[in-house]
Amino acid sequence: MGADPSQGPRRVLVCDDEPMVREIVEATLRSAGFEPVCAADAARALEQFGASPHSFEALIVDRRLGAESGVALIERLRTLRVDTPVLLVSGVHERPVELERIPGPAIALLPKPFRPSALLAALRALLAE
């Protein structure tokens, strides 16, 4: 079960500073019928999302983006569109308390490492809420 072909691919912004992770996530999403838009850092993610916030169905953001915080990026992206579903991926398995102060729907957490099937299941559950 992927994107609804009658509506075209569902766009998902992916922000992760690790090229291999971005490539795997991109390939996984594309094979399931999504249209991934990838960013290697917060500045690029803000630029891509800011150009058309309502064209994205969801965000997949790494908790740590080099020296940047994925949580801080989510907070900034949500100022552009508060209702955007977000999947935070992290090697740290505890939920950051800072997520609770970010307005909008709950932010889902997917621990790293994850299998492509777990990524798709988490994204589909997020989009079904």
Backbone bond lengths (Angstrom), bond angles and torsions (degrees), N, CA, C in turn:
res aa  C-N    CA-C-N  psi(-1)  N-CA   C-N-CA  omega(-1)  CA-C   N-CA-C  phi
1 M - - - 1.455 - - 1.518 108.82 -
2 G 1.316 118.64 110.11 1.455 123.77 179.31 1.502 110.43 -112.10
3 A 1.307 115.05 -145.22 1.452 120.61 178.13 1.525 109.44 -73.78
4 D 1.314 116.93 158.40 1.462 122.17 177.69 1.527 108.12 -77.19
5 P 1.347 118.79 111.98 1.454 120.82 -175.31 1.520 113.42 -62.56
6 S 1.331 118.39 -24.31 1.459 120.35 179.80 1.531 111.47 -69.75
7 Q 1.321 117.19 -21.00 1.458 121.28 179.63 1.526 111.84 -104.90
8 G 1.301 117.93 1.62 1.458 121.28 -176.15 1.521 109.72 80.94
9 P 1.322 116.09 172.89 1.464 119.94 -178.44 1.530 111.72 -63.71
10 R 1.309 115.21 145.59 1.458 121.29 176.83 1.519 107.98 -87.39
11 R 1.336 117.19 121.92 1.462 121.90 -176.37 1.523 110.94 -79.02
12 V 1.314 114.94 135.15 1.465 122.13 178.15 1.519 107.85 -131.67
13 L 1.335 116.11 125.48 1.465 120.69 175.83 1.520 108.45 -84.73
14 V 1.326 116.58 127.28 1.461 123.65 -179.81 1.521 107.87 -116.48
15 C 1.342 117.55 121.40 1.455 120.75 177.53 1.525 109.25 -123.90
16 D 1.332 115.02 112.10 1.459 122.17 177.54 1.523 107.15 -149.60
17 D 1.327 116.98 136.18 1.461 119.95 -177.48 1.527 113.18 -82.49
18 E 1.326 118.11 -7.84 1.460 121.15 179.37 1.535 109.57 -93.97
19 P 1.345 117.93 114.45 1.466 121.17 -176.94 1.530 113.43 -54.94
20 M 1.332 117.85 -41.24 1.463 119.69 -177.64 1.536 110.96 -65.61
21 V 1.318 116.86 -40.36 1.465 120.21 178.41 1.528 109.77 -64.28
22 R 1.350 116.95 -45.41 1.467 120.31 177.91 1.522 111.23 -57.14
23 E 1.331 116.65 -44.64 1.466 120.84 -178.57 1.530 111.59 -63.10
24 I 1.320 117.30 -42.85 1.471 121.38 -179.97 1.524 110.10 -66.19
25 V 1.333 117.02 -45.85 1.459 120.86 179.30 1.529 109.85 -62.74
26 E 1.327 116.57 -44.38 1.460 120.37 179.75 1.529 111.03 -59.87
27 A 1.324 117.32 -47.87 1.469 120.99 -179.17 1.528 111.26 -64.11
28 T 1.323 116.73 -40.12 1.465 121.25 179.63 1.526 110.55 -63.37
29 L 1.314 116.62 -47.32 1.463 120.49 -179.30 1.523 111.13 -65.13
30 R 1.315 116.21 -44.70 1.466 120.15 -179.04 1.530 111.00 -61.58
31 S 1.340 117.20 -40.72 1.465 120.50 -179.42 1.530 111.64 -67.02
32 A 1.331 117.16 -20.90 1.464 121.51 179.13 1.524 112.02 -96.57
33 G 1.339 117.04 6.44 1.457 120.46 175.38 1.515 115.65 92.49
34 F 1.325 117.30 7.37 1.462 120.53 176.17 1.521 109.76 -88.56
35 E 1.318 116.74 165.14 1.460 122.49 175.36 1.531 107.90 -114.10
36 P 1.345 117.17 93.38 1.460 119.40 179.87 1.525 111.68 -75.34
37 V 1.326 115.82 139.68 1.459 123.26 173.61 1.524 104.70 -120.74
38 C 1.329 116.88 114.30 1.462 120.61 -170.41 1.521 113.31 -102.43
39 A 1.342 114.21 145.51 1.455 122.44 177.31 1.528 108.18 -135.88
40 A 1.331 116.32 139.90 1.459 121.31 -179.62 1.520 112.77 -90.62
41 D 1.331 116.47 -12.13 1.468 119.06 -178.77 1.525 110.52 -152.92
42 A 1.329 114.95 170.24 1.469 120.97 -176.03 1.524 112.11 -63.20
43 A 1.321 117.17 -40.24 1.467 120.09 -178.36 1.529 111.04 -60.40
44 R 1.320 116.58 -44.75 1.470 120.62 -179.71 1.533 110.63 -68.37
45 A 1.325 117.00 -38.48 1.470 120.16 178.03 1.519 110.51 -62.70
46 L 1.320 117.08 -43.20 1.471 120.81 178.64 1.517 111.16 -63.44
47 E 1.320 116.37 -39.72 1.464 121.14 178.56 1.531 110.87 -63.59
48 Q 1.330 116.59 -47.72 1.463 120.68 -177.71 1.530 111.42 -67.19
49 F 1.318 117.20 -44.89 1.456 120.95 -178.88 1.525 110.39 -70.29
50 G 1.330 116.46 -41.12 1.462 121.40 -177.94 1.515 113.33 -63.11
51 A 1.345 117.49 -27.15 1.458 121.08 -179.66 1.528 111.89 -68.72
52 S 1.341 117.05 -27.33 1.470 120.21 -177.59 1.532 110.19 -164.25
53 P 1.340 117.67 69.18 1.468 119.92 -174.37 1.528 114.69 -58.37
54 H 1.311 118.03 -31.71 1.466 119.95 -176.71 1.530 112.97 -82.36
55 S 1.326 117.38 -2.74 1.461 119.47 177.21 1.531 111.87 -86.11
56 F 1.337 117.17 -7.14 1.464 120.71 -178.67 1.521 111.16 -101.21
57 E 1.336 115.43 135.70 1.467 122.03 177.43 1.520 111.59 -83.97
58 A 1.357 116.55 -29.89 1.461 120.12 -175.50 1.526 109.87 -163.39
59 L 1.332 113.82 167.50 1.461 122.51 176.44 1.524 108.36 -123.08
60 I 1.329 116.23 138.42 1.461 121.83 170.31 1.518 105.51 -121.15
61 V 1.335 116.34 115.54 1.468 121.37 -172.45 1.526 109.99 -128.18
62 D 1.332 116.02 133.78 1.457 121.21 174.73 1.528 108.87 -75.40
63 R 1.320 116.16 143.71 1.468 120.18 -178.86 1.522 111.72 -64.86
64 R 1.328 116.38 -37.32 1.464 120.28 -179.58 1.518 108.82 -118.98
65 L 1.311 115.56 122.16 1.466 122.30 -179.22 1.520 108.10 -116.34
66 G 1.329 116.71 70.58 1.458 120.12 -173.74 1.517 108.86 65.85
67 A 1.320 116.40 -121.56 1.468 120.86 179.10 1.523 111.91 -82.86
68 E 1.324 116.74 -7.82 1.465 121.08 -176.58 1.523 111.16 -94.99
69 S 1.301 115.26 159.30 1.459 121.70 178.88 1.523 110.12 -102.35
70 G 1.324 116.17 127.80 1.450 120.04 175.26 1.517 111.95 -64.94
71 V 1.330 116.64 -32.35 1.462 120.73 178.50 1.527 110.03 -65.19
72 A 1.336 117.19 -42.83 1.472 120.71 177.50 1.526 110.51 -63.61
73 L 1.339 116.95 -37.94 1.463 120.34 177.33 1.534 110.56 -63.46
74 I 1.318 117.14 -44.99 1.468 120.46 178.90 1.527 109.77 -58.49
75 E 1.311 116.28 -43.13 1.467 120.02 179.58 1.528 110.44 -59.10
76 R 1.323 117.47 -42.32 1.468 120.99 -179.77 1.532 111.13 -70.66
77 L 1.326 117.41 -39.94 1.463 120.08 178.73 1.525 110.77 -64.79
78 R 1.314 116.74 -37.80 1.464 120.46 179.95 1.532 112.20 -68.25
79 T 1.324 118.78 -19.94 1.474 119.42 174.33 1.522 110.13 -70.68
80 L 1.329 116.72 -23.47 1.466 121.40 178.78 1.531 111.40 -84.66
81 R 1.331 115.92 -31.04 1.469 120.94 177.67 1.528 108.34 -159.46
82 V 1.288 116.03 101.42 1.464 122.48 -170.26 1.520 114.06 -68.11
83 D 1.332 118.37 -25.31 1.463 120.30 -174.28 1.529 114.22 -92.43
84 T 1.318 117.84 9.47 1.461 120.94 -177.55 1.531 111.20 -69.72
85 P 1.332 118.20 124.43 1.465 120.61 175.12 1.537 110.33 -65.93
86 V 1.327 116.05 139.74 1.465 120.80 -176.60 1.524 110.36 -131.20
87 L 1.340 114.40 135.69 1.454 122.98 172.55 1.524 106.67 -115.77
88 L 1.328 116.56 114.96 1.460 122.32 178.48 1.518 107.79 -95.49
89 V 1.343 117.03 122.65 1.462 120.96 177.09 1.518 108.23 -103.12
90 S 1.342 115.18 140.05 1.453 118.00 -173.54 1.514 111.94 -156.67
91 G 1.331 115.44 142.08 1.456 121.63 171.73 1.515 111.38 -76.96
92 V 1.329 116.54 -15.79 1.460 122.28 175.91 1.523 106.12 -92.75
93 H 1.314 117.38 121.15 1.460 120.73 -169.95 1.516 114.94 -86.51
94 E 1.315 118.17 -1.36 1.470 118.23 176.56 1.515 109.60 -95.78
95 R 1.313 114.53 146.40 1.463 121.78 -176.84 1.529 109.90 -73.56
96 P 1.348 117.68 125.68 1.469 119.75 178.29 1.537 110.59 -64.98
97 V 1.319 116.56 130.13 1.468 119.99 -179.40 1.528 111.38 -65.32
98 E 1.328 117.17 -24.55 1.478 120.63 180.00 1.524 112.46 -62.57
99 L 1.320 117.71 -21.97 1.468 120.67 -179.63 1.524 111.38 -62.78
100 E 1.313 116.57 -29.95 1.463 120.41 -175.79 1.523 112.92 -66.32
101 R 1.320 117.42 -23.52 1.473 119.62 -178.23 1.533 112.90 -88.36
102 I 1.323 117.12 -6.75 1.461 120.77 -178.44 1.528 108.74 -82.72
103 P 1.329 117.40 123.69 1.471 119.46 179.90 1.527 112.14 -65.91
104 G 1.321 114.68 159.15 1.453 120.68 177.25 1.507 111.76 106.80
105 P 1.335 116.14 -173.83 1.463 120.54 -178.95 1.530 111.38 -62.85
106 A 1.318 115.75 160.05 1.463 121.09 179.12 1.524 110.44 -56.38
107 I 1.312 115.58 147.68 1.460 122.79 179.43 1.523 107.55 -100.56
108 A 1.329 116.50 124.18 1.463 121.40 -179.23 1.527 109.89 -81.70
109 L 1.317 116.49 150.45 1.462 122.66 -179.96 1.527 109.09 -118.19
110 L 1.337 115.71 129.44 1.465 121.43 176.11 1.529 107.62 -121.01
111 P 1.339 117.69 113.55 1.467 120.31 -179.14 1.530 112.16 -70.27
112 K 1.332 115.18 142.14 1.467 121.88 172.08 1.520 107.45 -92.32
113 P 1.299 118.49 150.24 1.460 126.28 -7.93 1.533 110.40 -74.66
114 F 1.324 115.33 155.27 1.462 119.69 179.27 1.521 109.14 -133.76
115 R 1.305 115.13 155.18 1.469 121.38 175.79 1.530 108.17 -85.60
116 P 1.323 118.02 151.98 1.465 119.73 176.17 1.523 112.83 -52.63
117 S 1.333 117.28 -38.01 1.464 120.25 -179.98 1.532 111.15 -64.60
118 A 1.330 117.73 -35.53 1.467 121.25 178.21 1.524 110.45 -69.39
119 L 1.318 116.91 -37.52 1.462 121.01 177.13 1.527 110.05 -61.72
120 L 1.323 116.17 -48.72 1.460 119.73 -178.98 1.525 111.58 -64.63
121 A 1.322 117.20 -40.30 1.467 120.18 178.47 1.520 111.06 -62.72
122 A 1.332 116.52 -42.87 1.474 120.57 179.89 1.529 110.75 -65.78
123 L 1.326 117.20 -41.72 1.457 120.87 179.69 1.528 110.57 -66.37
124 R 1.301 117.65 -44.93 1.472 120.65 179.57 1.518 111.30 -63.40
125 A 1.334 117.65 -39.33 1.471 120.79 177.82 1.525 109.69 -64.77
126 L 1.305 116.89 -40.09 1.460 122.07 179.42 1.533 110.66 -63.27
127 L 1.315 116.44 -43.20 1.464 120.77 -178.65 1.531 112.56 -73.72
128 A 1.313 117.05 -20.85 1.458 121.37 179.59 1.527 112.53 -81.34
129 E 1.342 117.13 -17.25 1.479 120.78 -176.70 1.504 111.34 -69.37
